[in-house]
Amino acid sequence: MFWKIVLLLSVCGLGMTVRAESRQPNIILILVDDMGWGDMALNSRGAVEASTPQIATPHLAKLAQQGVLLTRHYTCAPVCAPARASLFSGVHQGHAEVVRNNSFDAALENSHTLASVLKQAGYATALIGKWGIGGGMESGGTPATASAWPTLRGFDYFFGYHNHIAGHRHYPKEESVADPETHQNAIWDGDQIVTDGLDGAYSTDLFTARAKKWIEETRKSNPDRPFFLALTLIAPHARLAVPAMDYPARGGLHGGVQWLGKPGKMINTASDKWDSFIYPQYRTAWKNYAQKRYGQQAAAKLAGARRHATMITRVDDAVGDIIQLCKDLKIDRNTFLVFTSDNGPHNEPGSVKGSPDHPAPAQDPSFFRSYGPLDGIKRDAWEGGLRVPCVVWAPGIIAGGVRNAQPAQFQDWMATFADLAGVPVPMRSDGVTLLPMLRGEAKGKQGGVVYAEYAFGGKMPRYADFAANKTDRLRGEQQVILFPVPAGKNGESTRWLKAIRTGISTGDEDFEIYDVDADTHESKNLADRYSKYQEQLKKSVLWNRRAYDYVRDPSVGVRKNPCGGRRSYDHAMVPPDTPDSAALNPGLKMRRVVAEAPWVPVFDTLPQAGQAEVGEILDISQEELPAGSVTQYTGYMRVPQDGQQWHFYLTLSDVPGTKAYIKLHNFQLIDADANYKPGTTATESAAANVVESVAEKTGKAGIPLKAGLHAINITVVQGKAGPGVIRFERQCGNGGKRELVPAGAFLN
């Protein structure tokens, strides 16, 4: 089956790309907030009506000329918090244990992150900008009250907004206060609030200036140490606030925005003329267009559009400034920069109240067709909500001037950054390295999955350039998975089709199927043509995600948006595989290497994987694991009966450094990796690993499984002492008998 082949590639993992350079590159991730795919002129040029205005992004255009433009890059959710949770944790929303739907400020689970992985690889790490997934009140959180403060998730340094609502303020000192816990819009510098000294400091300028200063300081203190910077700008989200003055010329070490560090004049663009500057090319632009398209609303639409365009061009200037700094420091040939957005364009003013001098208009995504030739905006699982702009610039690492339309998703960046840093990919991650694709290698991206699930009430907005099938379209439970259609007889390349369901109530609904390359508006449902894939798609989504014991952060008290994300299909029993049983052998396939592993790795990303000892193991409970080894067991596990509450238990030897991870199909069965205490028993419960959270209900949910053979991957890291042993148990139902998984249950 086509889909099973893809999933097996993803489960087994494919080898990492070997870098030509011996030095680990610096990594810069620039994440903006609510910038639509069509807001970047690189994407929209030639893809929408010629009369549609375009926003100037010359620095991003230059980056694309020197790097790679990813034209089918997907966020994991069409809204901020879950998208960021997936990005930083390397898992799609089918595996995000805490932050789902609209649970803003819920604590990111205590596991591997982009920062912790790179820190383990020797990187200096910093987050500058917006976090919003740290725990604490909906509008709050401090180092003392937030359980997922950035420095508790791998970052050495944090400067910016911790909480979600305050992160709507582009002028932290001047705009309305959003944080009842600190009684100001708290900008944190480490564990200190510095808002009082930020007179007239515009968010894009402020965060860019601080990022430049951090890069300079880091390079000066240890020029041989690589760094990872996550610069998370809040533009163009929330109130359409604009800068106080033009962007200073040149950029880099001696130009652009500069950090002065003086209260009242923290940066060189701080001014009492806050929220006043519109770029000259936008001040009188688009009058005829606005009048023709919006009639009596033209003046209001123009005011908002000029502000929105200014915000995005300001972001573009900031990107150019960072690039110039890399050149001035002579690190551009060993720096890998990713620019992207958390989700599609918004149509909301945010929670910031305006005033006559400082209005709070909402962006109208239809003005610039911020969604490009796509349908959907923020909170839609259609292309306009999920597909986001993405440019990769790394002149010493990848070739330039490339447009790549292979699908990729946020979780792939953890695998890619691990590849760049020369460390194995955590098995928990759902991503695969993008380096072969970015380098233009013939094999391109191998394995992986593009998957999303998200729920939100109400209907899609009605824009004239959306297809008729979006008119008054309900959102509700939304689910997306991409799947390949094999190359045709005439040599056509593989096409990735999109399967989508909205308004899900049972989980049995058929998927609509679209060829988004040929039909950008997703107007022609091809489900009848591809009806043979329908049942396979329903299996695939259950093989790629799981239900958890949903948890909450006890520090938040009563939330405006309760943490959760239960789905109507959480209780759907996971179907078995259908291999040819007659062709299978007893036991599991085994591969083993002696290697250090800071976490449970995707086995094939270990440098020693090609020289692994191989064999077949009939009974893993009788295995003795050598000291300092990494062992992978793969095959199938027979589930003897249908059950809504299958529980699993894993106990490893009490040896420091011992850990394990088990996947069933392509989802997490047991995570005994991050925070696992050797010698104890880990279960299938999510709450076991989220040490700062508690279950919302008593008892464990278990995993609903149908009887039959289920693909399994057990990977164990044995500490420096051995031999180690594995005790793997199961139980059907909360009152069932707990027993060892018998040797006869395994086949390969």
Secondary structure, 3 states (H helix, E strand, C coil): CHHHHHHHHHHHCCCCCCCCCCCCCEEEEEEECCCCHHHCHHHHCCCCCCCCCCCCCHHHHHHHHHCEEECCEECCCCCHHHHHHHHHHCCCCCCCCCCCCCCCCCCCCCCCCHHHHHHHCCCEEEEEEECCCCCCCCCCCCCCCCCCCHHHCCCCEEEEECCCCHHHCCCCCCCCCCCCCCCCCCEEECCEECHHHCCCCCHHHHHHHHHHHHHHHHHHHCCCCCEEEEEECCCCCCCCCCCCCCCCCCCCCCCCCCEEEECCEEECCCCCCCCCCCCHHHCCCCHHHHHHHHHHHHHHHHHHHHHHHHHHHHHHHHHHHHHHHHHHCCCHHHEEEEEEECCCCCCCCCCCCCECCECCCCCCCCCCCCCCCCCCCCCCCCHHHHECCEEEECCCCCCCCEEECCCEECCHHHHHHHHHHCCCCECCCCCCCCHHHHCCCCCCCCCCCCEEEEEEEEECCCCCCCCHHHCCCEEEEEEEEEEEECCCCCCCCCEEEEEEECCCCCCCCCCEEECCCCCCCCCCCCCCCCHHHHHHHHHHHHHHCCCCCCEECHHHCCCCCCCCCCCCCCCCCECCECCCHHHCCECEEEEEEECCCCCCECHHHCCCHHHCEEEEECCHHHCCECCCEEEEEEEEEEECCCEEEEEEEEEECCCCCCEEEEEECCEEEEEECCCCCCCCEEECCHHHCCCCCEECCCCCCCEEECCEEEEEEEEEECCCCCCECEEEEEEECCCCCCEECCHHHEEC
